[in-house]
Amino acid sequence: EGQYAFVPVVQGLDSPADMVRLSDDTLVIASRNGGIRRIDPVTGEDLGNVQVLDAEEELLAIALDPRYGDGVHDYLYGFTTHTGNLYRWTMGLSPLRFEDQVKVLDIETGGGDGHCGAGMSFWGGETADPTLYLGIGPAAGADPQTTDNLGQKLLGFQINDDGTIRNSLSAFDDPLIAALGLLNPWRVED
C-alpha cells in the first residue's frame, strides 16, 4: 500500500529530451540527437522515427500547436540547445514526416561549448489564438546578471502564429518569468 510500480513502456530511446501527447494519445518524443519518434504508450509500438536535425544540434524542447489536425496549423516546434535555434515543421503522421522547416528564432549561445536549455508551451487564454511561449536559460557557468550575450541570459519569448516574435522578455525586467536560481527554465507552464 502506498507504493508505486513503474513499468517501462519504451526502451532504447537515445537521450530523450521532451515529448508531447497527440489527440489520439500517442506520444511524439524528441531526442537530443535530433531524432523524433512517435510511440503508442499502451503497446510501446514504434509508429515512426525521423531525424530532423544534424548531429551538431541538440533538440531540447518541442511543442505541438494545439490546433494540430486542422490542416493549417499542423506544426511541431523544436528548440536546440547549443546553437539556440527555434524551428517549426509541418508534421504528418502516416507516415511520420516533417516538412517545410522554418527557422523562427536564432540566438547566439556563446560559442562552441555554449549550452542553454529551454522549455515551450502554448497558451491562449479563454478566447485568444494560442501563443507559443519559449523560455531559455543561460549557458552552463554563465552569470546571467553580468553578461551581455543573449544566449547567457534567462529569456522568454512570445511567438506569433506567423512565426514572428511578439515579445521578448528578460527575467530581470518582467515578473512573468520566475526561474532565477535555476540553471535553465526547463519547462514553461501555463
ABEGO torsion letter per residue (X at the ends): XGBBBBBBABBGBBGBABBBBBAAGBBBBBBAAGBBBBBBAAAGBBAEBBBABBAABBBABBBBBAABGAGAABBBBBBBAAAGBBBBBBBBAOBBBBBGBBBABBBBAGEAABBBBBBBBBBAEAABBBBBBBBBBBBBGBBAAABABAAABBBBBBBBAAGBBABBBBAAABAABBABGBABBABBBX
